Amino acid sequence: MAEAVRALPQEIQDGIEVLIWNVKSLEGINRKLELGARVIPAIALNNEVVYESTIPSQDELIAAILRCKDNFQWGRCRGGARCICRKSP
């Protein structure tokens, strides 16, 4: 799942902030529960799970990101691990 996000075109990656949580850690378990993800891996956009277990094609993932762009704060990622897309504070 993380690889699907890492493979996105650079112009898409530049417009999203992506974070990964390890569900073997307490923080990761808590985040999974907050999102309501039933299975892993999962991708959430703006704190809403959009993919669980099934890895989306690049076109599907880009379309999902663009559908939520009105609620998305676009800008360069501040670094860190990659997987879950969320609105920047």
Backbone torsions as a table, in degrees:
resi	resn	phi	psi	omega
1	MET	NA	-45.4	179.0
2	ALA	-61.6	-36.1	-180.0
3	GLU	-65.2	-34.3	177.1
4	ALA	-61.5	-38.1	179.1
5	VAL	-73.5	-43.2	179.9
6	ARG	-62.8	-26.1	-178.0
7	ALA	-85.2	-2.4	179.4
8	LEU	-63.5	150.5	176.3
9	PRO	-57.3	149.8	-175.8
10	GLN	-57.3	-38.1	-178.6
11	GLU	-65.1	-28.8	174.9
12	ILE	-76.2	-45.5	179.5
13	GLN	-59.9	-35.2	179.7
14	ASP	-66.1	-21.1	-175.7
15	GLY	-101.5	8.7	-178.8
16	ILE	-133.7	153.3	171.3
17	GLU	-107.4	126.9	-173.9
18	VAL	-123.6	133.1	-179.7
19	LEU	-131.2	151.9	177.0
20	ILE	-121.4	140.7	173.0
21	TRP	-121.7	133.6	177.2
22	ASN	-86.6	117.1	-176.6
23	VAL	-75.3	5.3	171.9
24	LYS	-90.2	-5.3	178.0
25	SER	-105.2	158.1	178.4
26	LEU	-60.9	-42.3	178.5
27	GLU	-59.8	-44.1	179.6
28	GLY	-65.5	-41.6	177.8
29	ILE	-62.7	-45.3	179.0
30	ASN	-62.2	-41.2	179.8
31	ARG	-66.0	-40.7	177.3
32	LYS	-59.4	-43.4	179.0
33	LEU	-66.7	-42.1	178.4
34	GLU	-58.9	-41.4	-179.0
35	LEU	-76.2	-21.3	-177.0
36	GLY	79.6	20.0	178.0
37	ALA	-69.1	127.3	-178.6
38	ARG	-86.3	-35.3	-179.3
39	VAL	-133.3	163.6	175.9
40	ILE	-123.2	154.4	0.2
41	PRO	-73.5	162.6	179.8
42	ALA	-145.3	152.5	173.4
43	ILE	-122.7	131.8	175.6
44	ALA	-120.4	142.0	174.4
45	LEU	-119.0	127.5	-177.8
46	ASN	51.9	44.0	176.6
47	ASN	66.4	20.1	176.0
48	GLU	-121.7	123.3	-179.2
49	VAL	-66.6	125.4	179.7
50	VAL	-115.4	-21.2	176.5
51	TYR	-139.5	131.0	174.2
52	GLU	-131.0	129.1	174.4
53	SER	70.2	-42.8	-179.1
54	THR	-88.6	126.9	179.4
55	ILE	-83.3	121.6	-178.4
56	PRO	-74.3	155.6	172.1
57	SER	-69.0	163.6	179.6
58	GLN	-60.0	-42.5	179.5
59	ASP	-62.2	-41.6	178.8
60	GLU	-63.6	-43.4	-179.0
61	LEU	-66.2	-43.5	177.9
62	ILE	-61.4	-44.2	179.5
63	ALA	-60.4	-41.8	179.2
64	ALA	-64.1	-40.9	178.7
65	ILE	-64.4	-44.7	-178.3
66	LEU	-68.1	-32.0	177.2
67	ARG	-62.9	-31.9	-177.2
68	CYS	-98.7	7.7	-173.6
69	LYS	-61.3	-28.2	178.3
70	ASP	-63.6	-28.3	178.8
71	ASN	-99.6	7.1	-174.3
72	PHE	-105.2	138.3	174.3
73	GLN	-92.8	112.8	-175.9
74	TRP	-84.3	145.4	178.9
75	GLY	162.9	176.7	-177.6
76	ARG	-75.9	138.4	177.4
77	CYS	-62.2	141.4	179.9
78	ARG	-85.1	10.9	178.6
79	GLY	97.5	-174.1	-178.4
80	GLY	95.9	-178.7	-178.1
81	ALA	-70.5	167.6	-173.5
82	ARG	-124.2	135.7	166.7
83	CYS	174.4	-54.4	-174.7
84	ILE	-101.5	124.3	-179.1
85	CYS	-86.2	135.6	177.8
86	ARG	-147.3	160.6	177.8
87	LYS	-67.8	133.5	178.3
88	SER	-72.2	145.9	179.3
89	PRO	-68.0	NA	NA
